[in-house]
Amino acid sequence: MDLGIEGRNAIVCASSRGLGRGCATELARAGCTVVINGRDQTTLEETAHQIATETGAKIIPIVADVAAAEGQRKLLGAVSQVDILVNNNGGPPYRDFREIDREAQLKGLVNNMVSPIELIQAVVDGMVARRFGRIVNITSGSVKAPIAGLDLSSGARLGLTGFLAGVARSVAHANVTINFLLPGSFDTRRLNDGLASAAKSRGVGIDVIRAEEEAAIPAKRIGRPEEFGKACAFLCSAHAGYITGQNLLMDGGAYPGVL
């Protein structure tokens, strides 16, 4: 399917690896100029080269912290206008809620709620004026089914979802959409680090922990970043203008609810 976004400019935050990279790759494949982002210059430049080689698209690597004002300025200044924005950032680590002090709470909110809002504030009026804009926020399946130990991550991402619910409806008339992708278990470094940690604490092989993870998912497998990226690219496409304010859960059926 031609997604109808060839020639558009896209910014994909935290995209040197994992789910962000999957999204950046599929937007590049659709013909977008893609600004990718990370903090490690070597990894970021390698990713830019690989995506450009694979897709033939123009890839602009920007080393920056998306939660910092200077980092946001660098991202926004990399292209003349922003047509597509994919918000993404790493979440706080597992921690008992009793151990989360004020400083940690504020950092979690800035990384996973405040900074996405700031980037949207910077680009949304231009999108409205041009009568096209696609904004996708990568949050987490824990927005629908909170996970003990990820309370700060769940709270910040749920706050972002609630904040943008009304915003999405206020710009829909201008063909500007704001949606959310909620990943479950995907084959990323974060997931594999968690599996390795669990394996070490239990004194078993990581393959045992991975098999248990897969067995608990109705699809009986862990998700692939590339399929997540394809879903993101569709939400960013010219065909998705009637989808806004929605939370698309991608977890292989792990969440048992109907809402």
N, C-alpha and C positions, 0 to 999 in steps of 0.2 A: 504494500500500500504506500502510495506517495503521501507523506504526512503534510505536505503543503507548507513547509517552513524552510525550504531552501533559501539561503541568503539571509536568514534571520541571525541576530546576534544573541548568544546565550551565555550566561554566567552560571557555572556549576560550582558551588562552594564545597570545600573539602573533597576534592575529586582526584587526588593522586592515586588512590587505591579504593578498593571495596565498592560499596553501593554508589558512591559519588562518581567513581570512574565508570561504572556501568552506565550511568545516566549520561555522562559526557560522551562516551563512545557512541551511544545510539543517537544522540542529537547531532553529533558530527556525521554519522552515517546518513542522517536525514538532510544533510547539506548546510547545517548551521556553522557559522564561525563560533568556536567555543572557547571561552575563557575558563581554564581550569586552575585549581587552587590547592595549595598545600603548604606545609611549613618546611619540609626538607627539600632543598633545591635539587639535589641529585635525583631523588625519586620522582619529583615533579617533572623535571626535564626528560627523564626516561619515559614517563607516561605520555607526555606531550608528543614525543617522537613516535612512540608506538601507535597512539591513536591516529596521528597524522598519516603514518605509513599505511595503516589498515584502512582508513576511510578516504584519504585524499583531501580532507578538510583542513581549514586553517585553525590551528590550535594555539592559543596564547597562554603560556604558563605564568602565573603570578604567585610569587612566594609572599604569603601574607597570613596574618591572623584575622579571620573574618569577624572576630568579636571586638577588634580594636578599630578605632576611628580611622587611623592611618591605613590599616589593611583594607577597610571598606573603600576608602578613596582610591586606592590602587586598583582594586577590582573594577569599580565603576568607571574609572578613567581609561580602562584598557580598550574600550570600544566606543564608538560615537554615540550609540544609543543601545539600550537594553530592551530586547523584545521578550526574552525568556529568562527567568530567574529560578534557579533550583537552590533552595536553602538547605544546607546540611552542615552538621558539625558533630564532633564526638560528644558523647554523653558522659556524665559523671560516673566514676567507677562504683562497683558494688560497695555498699557501706551501710552499717546499721544506722538507722535514722537518729539514734541518740548521739552518734559521733559527728553529725553534720553541724558544724558551728555556723555562725552568721556569715563569716567570710566565704565559706564553701557554698552556702545557700545563694549568696549574691552572685558568685562566680557561675554557678549552675544556671541561674536565671538569665544572666547576661549571655552566656554561650548558647542557650537553647530556646530562649524566648525573646530577649531584648534585641540581640543583633539581627535575627531574621526580620523583626519588625522594622528596624532602622533601615535595612536594605530595601524593604518594600516601600517604605516612605520615600526613599530616594528615587525609585523608578516608576512608581505607579501612575503619577500624573502624566508623565511622558507617554506611557502606554495608553492611557485614556485618550489623550490628544490624538494619537495615531490610530486609535480604534483597533488596537491589537495588543494583547499581552497575555503571557502565560506564566503563572507563578505556582511552583510546586514545592511544598515543604516536606522534607523527609523527617518524620517523627519516629514513632515506634508502636509496635503492637501493644506495648504497655499502657498506651493511652486508653485502650479499651479494657485491658485486663492487667491492672497494675501488678508489678512483681516486687515482692519484699526485697529490700536491699537496693532497689533502683528507684526509691521513692522520690528523690530529687529530680531525677531524669523524667519520671512520669509526671510529676507536678509541673515542671517547667514546660514540657511539651503539651500537656493538657491546657496550660495557661495560654500558650501560643494558639492552640486550636480555638479556644473560646474567644480570644481577642480578635482573631481574623474572621470569625464566623460572620459577624455583621459587616466587616470590611468587604468581604467577598460579594455580598449582595449589593453593596453600594456602588460597585464598579462593573457589575455584570452587563449593564446596558451598553457599555462601550466595548464589548467583546474582550474584556479582561477577566480572566478566571484565576481563582485562587483555590488550590486543592491540596490534599495531604496524602502522602504515601506512608503506610504504616507497616514496616517490615517485621516479620517474625524471625525465624532462624535462617540466616543466609551465610553462605560460605565466605566469610570475611576474616581478617586478622583478629578482630575483636572477638568473634565467636570462637575461633580456634584457640585464642589465648585463654578464654574461659574454660574450654574443654580441657586444655592442658593443665590448668590450675585444679580443676575438679579431679582429673586423673591422678595428679600428684598427691592431693589430699587423701584420696581413697586408696592409693597404692596399687592402681591398676593401669593398664595401657590406655592411651587416648582413643584407640579404636573401640574399646569397650564403652567409653563414655559417648562417643559419637553414635554408636549403634543404638544406645539407649535414647539419645536425643531423636534420632530418626524414627525409632519405633513409636515414640509418643506423638508423632505428627501423622495425621490421617493420610497425607500424601506419601508417607514413608520415605521421605528424603529431605535433605536440607536444600534451601533455595539457592539459585545461581544468580550472581550479580547481573549477568547479562539479561536475564528475564525481567529482573527488577527494572533495569534500564529501559527495556522496551515498553514497559507499562508507563514509565515516566515520559518517554518520548511521545507516546500517544496522548497523554494529558496535555502535553505542550503543543500538540498538532493543531492544524487549522480545523480539524474535524471535531474537536472537543469543546467547542464554544458554548455548548449547552450543558456542560458539566462544571459546576462550581460549588464551593463550600463543602466538598465531599471528602470523606475519609476512606481511602481504598486500602483495606487490610490485605496484605500478602503474607500468609503464614501457613499455606498448605492445609488449611482447615483446622489449625490447632485451637483457635478460639471457638468455643462451643455455642456461643450465643447467636441470636438472630438479629440483633441490633448493634 
